[in-house]
Amino acid sequence: MSGSAEPAPRTEEPRRPAAAGRLPDFFLVGHSKSGTTALYEMLGRHPQIFLAEMKEPIFFAPELPRRTQRYHAPETLEEYVALFAAAGPGQVVGEGSASYLRSPNAARLIAQARPDARIVAILREPASFLRSFHLQVVQAHYEDERDLARALSLEGERRRGRHLPRRSLWPQELLYLDHVRYLEQLRRYEQAFGADQLLVLIYDDFRAENAATIRRVLRLLDVDESVQLGAVEANPTTGTRSHRADDVLHALSHGEGRVGSAARRAAALVPQRLRRAALGTAQRRLVSAAAPEPDERVMRTLRRRFRPEVEALSDHLGRDLIALWGYDEPA
């Protein structure tokens, strides 16, 4: 989502819709930058699965802003169930809001509405996840501190409401260390749904053993496992070639300033599909670049910080993530 939030987040809790409405049978709950978009696109190719065109309706995370300049998440139950109205009677319905895993409310609210829902979570090595996530929020203009170490050092001030970027939609999003509370996040879903309805994937498996990992998901959803979906590369981590060009393009696309407002009025005469294509081309040619190499000093610091979390998660999942993620290296 992009732009500045308008109304305050809603506080009412979703309830189960009338029989005429259709709620998802399964939820891809995140994390972001961990393969959820690629998984969503792959599952959307399966004939027995229906996914809404809006990947992240975030309906069950009421603490998140509903509207921005370019995004309007459903605010009412009627708007939400309308996203799935085109699903066939024999299809399994799903959505993929990556914010649900870190949301303090989503697990409870989903369980109230669909206690039989199936849940899929994807976890990524914490230091790599935070580096990739930080690059994403910088590119989205939610974060104006482009140095990861400096952004991390601001967390104490940001908890007190200071040093927040002007375009930040949800300040808690920039409390990076809070994202890596994997065990706490999983336990919310285990308590709400039980282990049989929750599938926890590891990002490394999704990348290295894609077909086998997809079969596990299809098995959970009780659809035909033999359908070949093909691997997808989606939402890759990238860097910024020119921050000046990025700022100008963002102002133009969001109608900021006099030039941006004029450009927005002129663009209104162009079909939306063509506008998006033109902006995407400009973004790729003028702004996007290969992701910068990680600062290994920062990465080592993060791995030391998160080692207790990884150890606890390894014990909880019965999986040696210490070795898989390189946390067995000397400090």
MIDRENPA-203595 format. One line per field, with one value per residue (C-alpha): x, y, z; residue number from 1; residue in three letters. Coordinates in steps of 0.5 Angstrom, whole numbers, plus 500, padded with zeros to 3 digits. Example, Ala and Ser with C-alpha at 12.3 -4.5 7.8 and 13.67 -1.06 7.14 Angstrom:
2
px <- [525; 527] .
py <- [491; 498] .
pz <- [516; 514] .
drenlo <- [1; 2] .
kolpa <- [ala; ser] .
end
This chain:
331
px <- [500; 502; 501; 498; 493; 486; 481; 483; 483; 477; 476; 470; 471; 469; 463; 461; 457; 450; 450; 450; 457; 463; 469; 476; 477; 485; 489; 497; 499; 506; 511; 512; 519; 519; 515; 508; 507; 510; 506; 500; 501; 502; 496; 492; 494; 490; 483; 481; 483; 480; 484; 481; 484; 486; 492; 492; 485; 488; 481; 482; 488; 483; 489; 492; 490; 484; 485; 491; 492; 492; 489; 482; 482; 475; 472; 466; 464; 460; 466; 470; 466; 464; 472; 470; 463; 466; 469; 466; 462; 467; 473; 477; 478; 484; 487; 494; 495; 502; 501; 497; 502; 505; 498; 496; 489; 488; 489; 483; 479; 480; 478; 472; 469; 472; 474; 475; 480; 487; 493; 500; 506; 512; 519; 525; 532; 531; 537; 536; 528; 529; 534; 530; 524; 527; 529; 522; 519; 525; 522; 515; 517; 514; 521; 526; 532; 536; 541; 539; 543; 541; 534; 535; 538; 532; 527; 527; 525; 520; 516; 516; 513; 519; 523; 517; 517; 512; 509; 509; 502; 503; 509; 509; 511; 518; 519; 523; 526; 518; 517; 522; 518; 516; 515; 510; 506; 506; 503; 497; 495; 496; 492; 486; 486; 491; 497; 493; 490; 497; 502; 509; 514; 521; 523; 529; 525; 520; 526; 530; 525; 519; 515; 515; 513; 507; 505; 505; 500; 496; 495; 493; 488; 485; 486; 489; 497; 498; 497; 503; 504; 511; 515; 514; 519; 515; 517; 524; 529; 532; 535; 535; 539; 537; 534; 532; 529; 525; 523; 521; 517; 513; 511; 508; 505; 502; 500; 504; 506; 504; 508; 505; 498; 498; 501; 495; 490; 493; 494; 486; 485; 489; 486; 489; 492; 496; 498; 501; 505; 508; 510; 512; 517; 519; 521; 525; 529; 530; 530; 530; 537; 540; 540; 546; 551; 549; 553; 556; 557; 550; 548; 552; 550; 543; 544; 547; 541; 536; 540; 535; 529; 532; 534; 527; 524; 528; 526; 518; 518; 523; 528; 535; 534; 541; 545; 540; 541; 548; 547; 552; 558; 562; 560] .
py <- [500; 507; 514; 517; 514; 518; 515; 512; 504; 501; 498; 493; 486; 482; 477; 471; 473; 471; 465; 469; 471; 467; 467; 464; 457; 459; 464; 466; 470; 472; 474; 479; 478; 471; 468; 469; 473; 468; 462; 466; 467; 459; 457; 462; 458; 451; 450; 448; 454; 461; 467; 475; 480; 484; 479; 483; 486; 486; 485; 482; 487; 492; 496; 497; 503; 502; 507; 510; 514; 508; 503; 502; 495; 493; 497; 493; 485; 486; 489; 483; 478; 481; 480; 472; 472; 470; 463; 457; 452; 447; 452; 453; 460; 464; 470; 473; 478; 478; 483; 478; 474; 480; 483; 482; 481; 477; 470; 471; 475; 470; 464; 468; 468; 462; 457; 451; 456; 453; 457; 458; 462; 462; 464; 467; 467; 474; 478; 477; 478; 485; 487; 485; 488; 495; 496; 495; 500; 505; 504; 504; 511; 509; 509; 515; 512; 508; 506; 499; 500; 507; 505; 500; 505; 509; 504; 507; 514; 511; 508; 515; 517; 521; 521; 518; 519; 523; 518; 513; 509; 505; 507; 500; 497; 501; 497; 492; 488; 487; 483; 477; 475; 468; 464; 469; 470; 462; 461; 466; 461; 455; 457; 460; 454; 448; 445; 441; 447; 451; 449; 453; 453; 455; 460; 456; 450; 454; 456; 450; 445; 448; 443; 439; 445; 447; 439; 440; 446; 443; 437; 442; 445; 438; 439; 435; 435; 433; 439; 442; 450; 452; 456; 464; 469; 475; 481; 480; 485; 490; 497; 504; 507; 514; 517; 523; 520; 516; 522; 525; 519; 518; 525; 525; 518; 521; 528; 531; 538; 543; 539; 532; 535; 537; 531; 527; 531; 530; 522; 522; 522; 516; 509; 506; 500; 504; 509; 503; 500; 507; 508; 501; 502; 508; 505; 499; 504; 510; 508; 500; 497; 490; 490; 493; 488; 487; 490; 484; 487; 489; 482; 479; 483; 481; 474; 475; 478; 473; 467; 466; 466; 462; 457; 457; 456; 450; 447; 448; 446; 440; 443; 445; 452; 454; 450; 452; 459; 459; 461; 456; 460; 463; 470] .
pz <- [500; 499; 501; 507; 511; 512; 517; 523; 523; 525; 532; 531; 531; 524; 525; 521; 515; 513; 509; 503; 504; 503; 507; 506; 507; 508; 510; 508; 514; 512; 513; 508; 504; 505; 499; 500; 494; 490; 493; 492; 485; 484; 488; 484; 478; 481; 478; 485; 488; 488; 490; 490; 486; 492; 495; 502; 504; 511; 514; 520; 522; 524; 527; 520; 516; 511; 506; 502; 496; 492; 496; 499; 503; 505; 511; 512; 512; 506; 502; 504; 502; 496; 494; 494; 490; 484; 487; 484; 489; 489; 489; 496; 497; 500; 501; 503; 508; 510; 516; 519; 522; 526; 527; 535; 533; 526; 529; 534; 529; 524; 529; 531; 523; 521; 526; 521; 517; 515; 516; 512; 515; 512; 516; 513; 517; 521; 519; 512; 513; 516; 511; 505; 509; 510; 503; 501; 506; 504; 496; 498; 502; 509; 511; 510; 514; 508; 513; 516; 522; 523; 522; 528; 532; 532; 535; 542; 539; 535; 540; 543; 537; 535; 528; 524; 517; 514; 510; 515; 515; 521; 526; 529; 522; 523; 530; 526; 532; 534; 527; 529; 535; 531; 536; 540; 533; 531; 538; 537; 531; 535; 540; 536; 531; 533; 530; 525; 521; 521; 516; 518; 512; 512; 506; 505; 503; 499; 495; 494; 494; 491; 488; 495; 499; 494; 495; 503; 502; 497; 502; 507; 503; 501; 493; 487; 489; 482; 479; 476; 478; 476; 480; 481; 482; 485; 489; 489; 493; 490; 491; 488; 483; 484; 490; 487; 481; 486; 490; 483; 481; 487; 487; 480; 482; 488; 486; 491; 490; 484; 479; 482; 482; 475; 473; 477; 473; 466; 468; 470; 462; 461; 462; 469; 465; 461; 467; 471; 465; 464; 472; 472; 466; 469; 476; 472; 468; 472; 480; 481; 481; 484; 491; 495; 498; 506; 511; 514; 521; 521; 519; 525; 530; 528; 528; 535; 537; 535; 536; 542; 538; 533; 538; 541; 534; 533; 539; 538; 530; 531; 526; 526; 524; 528; 522; 517; 518; 520; 527; 529; 527; 532; 535] .
drenlo <- [1; 2; 3; 4; 5; 6; 7; 8; 9; 10; 11; 12; 13; 14; 15; 16; 17; 18; 19; 20; 21; 22; 23; 24; 25; 26; 27; 28; 29; 30; 31; 32; 33; 34; 35; 36; 37; 38; 39; 40; 41; 42; 43; 44; 45; 46; 47; 48; 49; 50; 51; 52; 53; 54; 55; 56; 57; 58; 59; 60; 61; 62; 63; 64; 65; 66; 67; 68; 69; 70; 71; 72; 73; 74; 75; 76; 77; 78; 79; 80; 81; 82; 83; 84; 85; 86; 87; 88; 89; 90; 91; 92; 93; 94; 95; 96; 97; 98; 99; 100; 101; 102; 103; 104; 105; 106; 107; 108; 109; 110; 111; 112; 113; 114; 115; 116; 117; 118; 119; 120; 121; 122; 123; 124; 125; 126; 127; 128; 129; 130; 131; 132; 133; 134; 135; 136; 137; 138; 139; 140; 141; 142; 143; 144; 145; 146; 147; 148; 149; 150; 151; 152; 153; 154; 155; 156; 157; 158; 159; 160; 161; 162; 163; 164; 165; 166; 167; 168; 169; 170; 171; 172; 173; 174; 175; 176; 177; 178; 179; 180; 181; 182; 183; 184; 185; 186; 187; 188; 189; 190; 191; 192; 193; 194; 195; 196; 197; 198; 199; 200; 201; 202; 203; 204; 205; 206; 207; 208; 209; 210; 211; 212; 213; 214; 215; 216; 217; 218; 219; 220; 221; 222; 223; 224; 225; 226; 227; 228; 229; 230; 231; 232; 233; 234; 235; 236; 237; 238; 239; 240; 241; 242; 243; 244; 245; 246; 247; 248; 249; 250; 251; 252; 253; 254; 255; 256; 257; 258; 259; 260; 261; 262; 263; 264; 265; 266; 267; 268; 269; 270; 271; 272; 273; 274; 275; 276; 277; 278; 279; 280; 281; 282; 283; 284; 285; 286; 287; 288; 289; 290; 291; 292; 293; 294; 295; 296; 297; 298; 299; 300; 301; 302; 303; 304; 305; 306; 307; 308; 309; 310; 311; 312; 313; 314; 315; 316; 317; 318; 319; 320; 321; 322; 323; 324; 325; 326; 327; 328; 329; 330; 331] .
kolpa <- [met; ser; gly; ser; ala; glu; pro; ala; pro; arg; thr; glu; glu; pro; arg; arg; pro; ala; ala; ala; gly; arg; leu; pro; asp; phe; phe; leu; val; gly; his; ser; lys; ser; gly; thr; thr; ala; leu; tyr; glu; met; leu; gly; arg; his; pro; gln; ile; phe; leu; ala; glu; met; lys; glu; pro; ile; phe; phe; ala; pro; glu; leu; pro; arg; arg; thr; gln; arg; tyr; his; ala; pro; glu; thr; leu; glu; glu; tyr; val; ala; leu; phe; ala; ala; ala; gly; pro; gly; gln; val; val; gly; glu; gly; ser; ala; ser; tyr; leu; arg; ser; pro; asn; ala; ala; arg; leu; ile; ala; gln; ala; arg; pro; asp; ala; arg; ile; val; ala; ile; leu; arg; glu; pro; ala; ser; phe; leu; arg; ser; phe; his; leu; gln; val; val; gln; ala; his; tyr; glu; asp; glu; arg; asp; leu; ala; arg; ala; leu; ser; leu; glu; gly; glu; arg; arg; arg; gly; arg; his; leu; pro; arg; arg; ser; leu; trp; pro; gln; glu; leu; leu; tyr; leu; asp; his; val; arg; tyr; leu; glu; gln; leu; arg; arg; tyr; glu; gln; ala; phe; gly; ala; asp; gln; leu; leu; val; leu; ile; tyr; asp; asp; phe; arg; ala; glu; asn; ala; ala; thr; ile; arg; arg; val; leu; arg; leu; leu; asp; val; asp; glu; ser; val; gln; leu; gly; ala; val; glu; ala; asn; pro; thr; thr; gly; thr; arg; ser; his; arg; ala; asp; asp; val; leu; his; ala; leu; ser; his; gly; glu; gly; arg; val; gly; ser; ala; ala; arg; arg; ala; ala; ala; leu; val; pro; gln; arg; leu; arg; arg; ala; ala; leu; gly; thr; ala; gln; arg; arg; leu; val; ser; ala; ala; ala; pro; glu; pro; asp; glu; arg; val; met; arg; thr; leu; arg; arg; arg; phe; arg; pro; glu; val; glu; ala; leu; ser; asp; his; leu; gly; arg; asp; leu; ile; ala; leu; trp; gly; tyr; asp; glu; pro; ala] .
end
